[in-house]
Amino acid sequence: MVNVSEAAPILNTNDATLSGTFTTNTIQNFPLNGLDFSALTLYVPGSVSTVGTSGTTSIERSTQYTDSINLNGNRAQANNYTLEGIDLNETFNNLIAYSPAPESLQEIKVLTANSPADYGNVNGAGVVSILKSGTNQFHGSAYGYVQDYRLNANSWVNNHQSPPIRINPFSQSQFGGTFGGPIKRDKLFFFVDYLGSRYHQGGTSPASVFTQAMRNGDFSALLTGSNPIQLYDPLNGFAPYVGNKGVPIVNPVARYLFAHPELYPLPNATPTDGIVNNDYQERCGPSERTTREMSRSSTPRTMRIGSVRSTRSRLPMMELPRFCRSRFRMAASIRRSLAASAGFTSSRRRSSTPHASVSHASIGTRDCRWIRPACSATKETPL
């Protein structure tokens, strides 16, 4: 007697490989943030992401290890990605070298354990991707996704700033399509796909600037914090400034910036630490926003197996207000001049007095380091 059944066997006795497969229908119906195909690999047993939901959300080529999962306790760099049998690993640090559009994929298979010899060169996951191909009929698809700040609520952090920060304007749109069909019926086929991404962002950016009192040499506010900081005069045997007042500002660059608030503005917000941290807010309007445009395009360079797509990216065009531009341009000069003129230690000098430990206070885009006493012996304090 012969029994015929369509049911799959409970146990595969011919292949010990453990894997999960995502078909075309499954891929198309998964809500992928950023249309990042790597997010699909989170849905197999043993797969985790060490950065939560913010990892597998790349809208262009992967540039961080966070876009790759950790499988069965292995590091993200232990995974192996292939596309149509072609190695898809960035060789320098083993990131995902290319991110195909989910709409272009016929199948994704994730090998999780006991990989066969043709895929078994890694300890982690083997992510095998197959592109769609043309058929004897013409088929195509078109799609578009949009995210916009007008559809979102403001964050808790922004609402609890002083003054409150409005929601930062941004928009993200992704659009594309696929098309395939015959060139010679039953013999030769073609398939192409395109995915474009546009991302625009502006909004309010906090910074830390000197108060008016500090510009006049009065740093007494540093003694009022939860971790009081005493300033010392390195040119006078490290004698303490009484009440942190009378600190000379003699460097011409610093004096010029302090005298021109249009280049180095005064605080306009409540500092988060009660002293200077994030005491300035600058809002970039619609015409002053940072714009980032990215596109991923496909060119039918091969037949039957699909398209070989190229990634084109234009770097961000920084169109910031005058203060923002000046701050970036003069950051190095500010750091050097303030270190020389406001009672800070010089670079890589060795103190002959009892060791002074280094504290940090953010100023603009750089760090200034203040001197405060400690109990250890002589020690180098590099800046």
Buried (B, 14 or more C-beta within 10 A) or exposed (E): EEEEEEEEEEEEEEEEBBBBEBEBEEBBEEEBBBBBBBBBBBEBEBBEBEEEEEBBBBBBBBEEBBBBBBBBEBBBBBBBBBBBEEEBBBEEEBBBBBBBBBBBBBBBBBBBBEBEEEBEEBBBBBBBBBBBBBEEEEEEBEBEBEBEBEEEEEEEEBEEBEEEBBBBBBBBBBBBBBBBBBEEEEEEBBBBBBBBBBBBBBBBBBBBBBBEEBBBBBBBBBEEBEEEBBBBBBEEEBEBBEEBEBBEBEBEBBBBBBEEEEBBBEBEBEBBBEBBBBBBBBBBEEEBBBBBBBBBBBEBEEBEBBBBBEBEEEEEEEBBBEBBEBBEEBBEBBBBBBBBBBBBBEEEEEBEEEBBBBEEBBBBBBEBBBBBEEEEEEEEBEB
